[in-house]
Amino acid sequence: MRRFAAMFIFAFLFFGFVVAAFVTILVNIFRDATTGGGVAAFIPLTIVVLLLFGTAARGFRRFAAPLGDLIDAAESVEAGNYGVRVRARGPRELRSLATAFNSMSGRLESSERERRRLLADVTHELRTPLTIMQGNLEALLDGVYPADPAHLEPILDETRVLSRLVDDLRTLSLAEAGALTLHREPTDVGQLLTDSVASFRIQADAAGIELATELDGVLPQADIDPVRMREVLSNLLSNALRYTPRGGTVRVEASVADGKLRVAVRDSGPGIAADALPHIFDRFYKSDESRGAGLGLAIAKSLVVAHGGEIEATSEPGQGTEMRFWLPTTR
């Protein structure tokens, strides 16, 4: 803005100088004409004045044309056309402004696309439980089914599905917006991992899956939100157990390297297809056989990133999958 203001002031002073010079020249020509020498001085002075005005007009066009493009593009964005872009040309300041405008409109276009996709995904996920609840309630009211626990329990289960979906969406939206409040405290990561694994022990035994923990010595404390990190581990463990066949193994490993805590959840399941692997942390992305909403891994990634960490997955079809994340540590 300071550069723009300085350029405007300079242009104003320049045109004022040109006008003053032109008036002075006309006065001198008129005075000289009365003495008989004005004709000889008029031609070169007129050429100089025309050149000055031509240069000023060219400079004004060089400044006004790209500024007009930006104004037209801004009006298009205001009308909802986020795909508009402008060509960077003109002075350096206007080229920088055009680049910034293109970046802004690109982000707006991406945000609008994500908003529409999220709305479509949420609508799709809400439709199934609402349809089940509506069908069961209509059957109860019509007397097709008796209002006993056997027929009321499925309705209650669907309300739990809706409640969990709403909670997951709220957690995910807060985490992605950077507005999620983390209650950090020095946490014994080894104990946190042990407790998380223990909570899945009964489920693993019932499925005939070996659930093991391997900790690399005494792990340092980490300044984390233990409730949120337990949620991350629960998502990773539940996924690993869901896709591991009977007789398989799910192993949780933890170690420290380069000042960071590394946690890995490895299973011996069928693995993930190469074309699906880059999308497993996307919202609502899930396999055909999944019964969830496809938010678990997206939430896990958002929570890890909110702690200043990183998360990734590696997998080969038939060789199992490994989910691992890194967190800063405190000593």
TISE-641169 format. One record per residue (C-alpha): residue in one letter; x, y, z; residue number from 1. Coordinates in steps of 0.2 Angstrom, whole numbers, plus 5000, padded with zeros to 4 digits. Last residue first. Layout:
ATOM;A;X;Y;Z;NUM
...
***
This chain:
ATOM;R;5064;4824;5144;331
ATOM;T;5050;4830;5132;330
ATOM;T;5046;4822;5116;329
ATOM;P;5040;4827;5099;328
ATOM;L;5028;4815;5091;327
ATOM;W;5030;4803;5076;326
ATOM;F;5017;4792;5068;325
ATOM;R;5016;4775;5061;324
ATOM;M;5003;4764;5052;323
ATOM;E;5009;4748;5045;322
ATOM;T;4999;4737;5034;321
ATOM;G;4999;4718;5030;320
ATOM;Q;5009;4708;5017;319
ATOM;G;4995;4702;5005;318
ATOM;P;4994;4718;4996;317
ATOM;E;5008;4729;5001;316
ATOM;S;5007;4743;5014;315
ATOM;T;5014;4759;5021;314
ATOM;A;5005;4772;5031;313
ATOM;E;5010;4789;5037;312
ATOM;I;5008;4801;5052;311
ATOM;E;5017;4817;5057;310
ATOM;G;5018;4826;5074;309
ATOM;G;5015;4844;5080;308
ATOM;H;5001;4839;5092;307
ATOM;A;4988;4846;5080;306
ATOM;V;4996;4835;5067;305
ATOM;V;4993;4819;5077;304
ATOM;L;4975;4824;5080;303
ATOM;S;4972;4828;5062;302
ATOM;K;4979;4812;5056;301
ATOM;A;4969;4801;5069;300
ATOM;I;4953;4811;5064;299
ATOM;A;4956;4807;5045;298
ATOM;L;4960;4789;5050;297
ATOM;G;4943;4787;5059;296
ATOM;L;4932;4797;5048;295
ATOM;G;4927;4783;5035;294
ATOM;A;4909;4782;5041;293
ATOM;G;4911;4764;5047;292
ATOM;R;4905;4748;5040;291
ATOM;S;4920;4745;5029;290
ATOM;E;4918;4731;5016;289
ATOM;D;4919;4743;5001;288
ATOM;S;4934;4752;5008;287
ATOM;K;4933;4769;5016;286
ATOM;Y;4936;4787;5012;285
ATOM;F;4924;4798;5022;284
ATOM;R;4938;4811;5025;283
ATOM;D;4955;4807;5017;282
ATOM;F;4968;4798;5028;281
ATOM;I;4966;4782;5017;280
ATOM;H;4968;4792;5001;279
ATOM;P;4987;4789;4996;278
ATOM;L;4985;4770;5000;277
ATOM;A;4969;4767;4988;276
ATOM;D;4979;4766;4972;275
ATOM;A;4992;4754;4979;274
ATOM;A;4979;4742;4987;273
ATOM;I;4980;4740;5005;272
ATOM;G;4986;4725;5015;271
ATOM;P;4978;4708;5017;270
ATOM;G;4980;4708;5036;269
ATOM;S;4996;4705;5046;268
ATOM;D;4995;4720;5056;267
ATOM;R;5008;4734;5062;266
ATOM;V;5004;4748;5073;265
ATOM;A;5019;4760;5074;264
ATOM;V;5024;4773;5087;263
ATOM;R;5040;4784;5085;262
ATOM;L;5044;4797;5098;261
ATOM;K;5055;4811;5092;260
ATOM;G;5072;4817;5097;259
ATOM;D;5081;4809;5082;258
ATOM;A;5074;4792;5086;257
ATOM;V;5064;4786;5100;256
ATOM;S;5055;4769;5100;255
ATOM;A;5037;4762;5101;254
ATOM;E;5030;4746;5093;253
ATOM;V;5012;4740;5093;252
ATOM;R;5009;4722;5085;251
ATOM;V;4994;4715;5077;250
ATOM;T;4995;4697;5073;249
ATOM;G;4985;4684;5063;248
ATOM;G;4977;4668;5068;247
ATOM;R;4960;4674;5063;246
ATOM;P;4961;4687;5049;245
ATOM;T;4967;4705;5052;244
ATOM;Y;4956;4719;5044;243
ATOM;R;4946;4723;5059;242
ATOM;L;4960;4721;5071;241
ATOM;A;4971;4734;5062;240
ATOM;N;4957;4746;5060;239
ATOM;S;4952;4745;5079;238
ATOM;L;4971;4747;5083;237
ATOM;L;4973;4763;5073;236
ATOM;N;4957;4771;5079;235
ATOM;S;4960;4767;5097;234
ATOM;L;4978;4773;5096;233
ATOM;V;4972;4790;5089;232
ATOM;E;4959;4791;5103;231
ATOM;R;4972;4787;5116;230
ATOM;M;4981;4802;5109;229
ATOM;R;4966;4813;5112;228
ATOM;V;4964;4807;5130;227
ATOM;P;4983;4808;5133;226
ATOM;D;4984;4826;5127;225
ATOM;I;5003;4828;5124;224
ATOM;D;5019;4834;5132;223
ATOM;A;5029;4818;5130;222
ATOM;Q;5038;4808;5143;221
ATOM;P;5053;4797;5138;220
ATOM;L;5051;4779;5133;219
ATOM;V;5061;4766;5144;218
ATOM;G;5067;4752;5133;217
ATOM;D;5061;4750;5115;216
ATOM;L;5043;4745;5118;215
ATOM;E;5036;4730;5109;214
ATOM;T;5017;4727;5112;213
ATOM;A;5008;4711;5106;212
ATOM;L;4990;4707;5101;211
ATOM;E;4988;4689;5094;210
ATOM;I;4972;4688;5084;209
ATOM;G;4959;4674;5088;208
ATOM;A;4944;4686;5086;207
ATOM;A;4938;4684;5104;206
ATOM;D;4956;4686;5110;205
ATOM;A;4958;4702;5100;204
ATOM;Q;4942;4709;5107;203
ATOM;I;4947;4705;5124;202
ATOM;R;4964;4713;5123;201
ATOM;F;4958;4729;5115;200
ATOM;S;4958;4739;5131;199
ATOM;A;4975;4731;5136;198
ATOM;V;4983;4739;5120;197
ATOM;S;4977;4756;5125;196
ATOM;D;4984;4753;5143;195
ATOM;T;5001;4748;5137;194
ATOM;L;5002;4762;5125;193
ATOM;L;4998;4775;5138;192
ATOM;Q;5010;4767;5150;191
ATOM;G;5024;4768;5138;190
ATOM;V;5019;4786;5134;189
ATOM;D;5021;4792;5151;188
ATOM;T;5013;4809;5149;187
ATOM;P;5018;4826;5153;186
ATOM;E;5002;4836;5151;185
ATOM;R;4993;4844;5136;184
ATOM;H;4974;4848;5137;183
ATOM;L;4972;4851;5118;182
ATOM;T;4959;4863;5112;181
ATOM;L;4954;4860;5094;180
ATOM;A;4953;4877;5085;179
ATOM;G;4966;4873;5072;178
ATOM;A;4953;4873;5058;177
ATOM;E;4957;4855;5054;176
ATOM;A;4956;4850;5072;175
ATOM;L;4940;4859;5075;174
ATOM;S;4932;4851;5059;173
ATOM;L;4938;4833;5063;172
ATOM;T;4932;4834;5081;171
ATOM;R;4915;4841;5076;170
ATOM;L;4913;4828;5062;169
ATOM;D;4918;4814;5074;168
ATOM;D;4906;4819;5087;167
ATOM;V;4892;4821;5074;166
ATOM;L;4896;4803;5068;165
ATOM;R;4896;4796;5085;164
ATOM;S;4879;4803;5089;163
ATOM;L;4872;4797;5073;162
ATOM;V;4879;4779;5076;161
ATOM;R;4872;4780;5093;160
ATOM;T;4855;4785;5087;159
ATOM;E;4857;4770;5075;158
ATOM;D;4859;4758;5090;157
ATOM;L;4844;4765;5098;156
ATOM;I;4834;4761;5083;155
ATOM;P;4841;4743;5083;154
ATOM;E;4837;4741;5101;153
ATOM;L;4818;4746;5099;152
ATOM;H;4814;4730;5090;151
ATOM;A;4821;4717;5102;150
ATOM;P;4817;4728;5117;149
ATOM;D;4798;4727;5113;148
ATOM;A;4787;4739;5104;147
ATOM;P;4779;4725;5094;146
ATOM;Y;4782;4725;5075;145
ATOM;V;4769;4728;5061;144
ATOM;G;4758;4738;5072;143
ATOM;D;4758;4753;5061;142
ATOM;L;4767;4764;5074;141
ATOM;L;4781;4750;5076;140
ATOM;A;4783;4748;5057;139
ATOM;E;4784;4767;5055;138
ATOM;L;4797;4768;5069;137
ATOM;N;4808;4754;5061;136
ATOM;G;4807;4762;5044;135
ATOM;Q;4812;4779;5050;134
ATOM;M;4826;4773;5061;133
ATOM;I;4833;4763;5046;132
ATOM;T;4831;4778;5034;131
ATOM;L;4839;4790;5047;130
ATOM;P;4854;4778;5049;129
ATOM;T;4857;4777;5030;128
ATOM;R;4854;4795;5025;127
ATOM;L;4866;4802;5038;126
ATOM;E;4882;4796;5029;125
ATOM;H;4876;4801;5012;124
ATOM;T;4872;4819;5018;123
ATOM;V;4889;4820;5027;122
ATOM;D;4897;4815;5011;121
ATOM;A;4888;4827;5000;120
ATOM;L;4891;4842;5012;119
ATOM;L;4909;4837;5013;118
ATOM;R;4911;4837;4994;117
ATOM;R;4903;4854;4993;116
ATOM;R;4914;4861;5006;115
ATOM;E;4929;4854;4999;114
ATOM;R;4925;4861;4982;113
ATOM;E;4922;4878;4990;112
ATOM;S;4938;4877;4999;111
ATOM;S;4948;4873;4983;110
ATOM;E;4940;4887;4974;109
ATOM;L;4944;4899;4988;108
ATOM;R;4962;4893;4989;107
ATOM;G;4964;4896;4970;106
ATOM;S;4956;4913;4972;105
ATOM;M;4968;4918;4985;104
ATOM;S;4983;4912;4975;103
ATOM;N;4977;4921;4959;102
ATOM;F;4975;4937;4969;101
ATOM;A;4992;4935;4977;100
ATOM;T;5000;4933;4960;99
ATOM;A;4990;4948;4953;98
ATOM;L;4996;4959;4967;97
ATOM;S;5014;4954;4965;96
ATOM;R;5012;4958;4946;95
ATOM;L;5004;4975;4951;94
ATOM;E;5019;4979;4962;93
ATOM;R;5031;4975;4949;92
ATOM;P;5024;4986;4936;91
ATOM;G;5013;4978;4922;90
ATOM;R;5009;4960;4920;89
ATOM;A;5003;4945;4930;88
ATOM;R;4988;4937;4920;87
ATOM;V;4972;4936;4930;86
ATOM;R;4963;4920;4936;85
ATOM;V;4945;4916;4938;84
ATOM;G;4940;4899;4945;83
ATOM;Y;4931;4906;4960;82
ATOM;N;4916;4912;4951;81
ATOM;G;4904;4917;4965;80
ATOM;A;4899;4934;4960;79
ATOM;E;4912;4942;4971;78
ATOM;V;4925;4932;4963;77
ATOM;S;4919;4939;4946;76
ATOM;E;4920;4957;4953;75
ATOM;A;4937;4953;4959;74
ATOM;A;4942;4947;4942;73
ATOM;D;4935;4963;4934;72
ATOM;I;4945;4974;4946;71
ATOM;L;4961;4964;4943;70
ATOM;D;4959;4966;4925;69
ATOM;G;4957;4985;4926;68
ATOM;L;4972;4986;4937;67
ATOM;P;4982;4976;4923;66
ATOM;A;4976;4989;4910;65
ATOM;A;4978;5005;4921;64
ATOM;F;4996;5004;4925;63
ATOM;R;5003;5001;4907;62
ATOM;R;4990;5013;4901;61
ATOM;F;4996;5026;4913;60
ATOM;G;5014;5024;4908;59
ATOM;R;5009;5025;4889;58
ATOM;A;4998;5041;4893;57
ATOM;A;5013;5049;4902;56
ATOM;T;5025;5045;4888;55
ATOM;G;5013;5052;4875;54
ATOM;F;5010;5068;4886;53
ATOM;L;5029;5071;4887;52
ATOM;L;5031;5067;4869;51
ATOM;L;5017;5079;4864;50
ATOM;V;5025;5093;4875;49
ATOM;V;5042;5091;4867;48
ATOM;I;5035;5091;4850;47
ATOM;T;5026;5107;4854;46
ATOM;L;5042;5115;4861;45
ATOM;P;5051;5110;4845;44
ATOM;I;5037;5118;4834;43
ATOM;F;5033;5134;4844;42
ATOM;A;5051;5141;4845;41
ATOM;A;5052;5146;4827;40
ATOM;V;5035;5153;4826;39
ATOM;G;5037;5163;4842;38
ATOM;G;5051;5175;4836;37
ATOM;G;5040;5190;4830;36
ATOM;T;5040;5201;4846;35
ATOM;T;5021;5197;4849;34
ATOM;A;5025;5179;4846;33
ATOM;D;5038;5179;4859;32
ATOM;R;5025;5183;4872;31
ATOM;F;5012;5170;4866;30
ATOM;I;5026;5157;4865;29
ATOM;N;5031;5161;4883;28
ATOM;V;5013;5160;4889;27
ATOM;L;5011;5144;4880;26
ATOM;I;5027;5137;4887;25
ATOM;T;5022;5141;4905;24
ATOM;V;5005;5133;4902;23
ATOM;F;5014;5117;4896;22
ATOM;A;5026;5117;4910;21
ATOM;A;5012;5119;4923;20
ATOM;V;5003;5105;4915;19
ATOM;V;5018;5094;4914;18
ATOM;F;5023;5097;4933;17
ATOM;G;5005;5093;4938;16
ATOM;F;5006;5077;4928;15
ATOM;F;5022;5073;4937;14
ATOM;L;5016;5078;4954;13
ATOM;F;5000;5067;4952;12
ATOM;A;5010;5052;4945;11
ATOM;F;5023;5053;4960;10
ATOM;I;5008;5054;4972;9
ATOM;F;5000;5038;4965;8
ATOM;M;5017;5029;4964;7
ATOM;A;5020;5033;4983;6
ATOM;A;5002;5028;4987;5
ATOM;F;5005;5011;4978;4
ATOM;R;5022;5009;4987;3
ATOM;R;5014;5012;5004;2
ATOM;M;5000;5000;5000;1
***
